[in-house]
Structure formats: C-alpha cells, structure tokens
Amino acid sequence: MNKQTRKVLEDILLSTKTVSRVVSNIGIQRMEEISLKSMLKKLVLPFRKLFSRLKMNTQRIDDLNGVLKKMIS
C-alpha cells in the first residue's frame, strides 16, 4: 500500500468516525427529548382527569344546590 492510498483510507476512517459520532449524539438527544415529553404527558394526564372529574362534580353539586334552594323556598 502506498502513502497516498494509506492517507486516503485514514481520512475516510476519520470522517466516518466523526459522522457516526454526530449521528449518535443527535440520536441520543432526540431520544431524551421524546422520553421527557412522554414523561411529562404521563404526569399531566392524571391531573387533567382529576380536574375534569372535579369540574363535573362541582357542576352537579351546583345543580343539586339549586334544586335544594327551590325546595326550601
């Protein structure tokens, strides 16, 4: 193998290492963003369900209070 061929092969090897490093870093960051997003959704979803149930219950209680007021009056 002559010096020029060796130099070209070393450059190719170096460039593929650099590309694979960049791609893996982007891939890892993307996975972290996705997992963070899904984690936040998992945390927010139960609270949304709880608040919607509480809202429905307060509406029903208000309706019952209105009926009671009519019965008393």
Secondary structure, DSSP 8 states (H G I E B T S, - for coil): --HHHHHHHHHHHHHHHHHHHHHHHHHHHHHHHHHHHHHHHHHHHHHHHHHHHHHHHHHHHHHHHHHHHHHH-
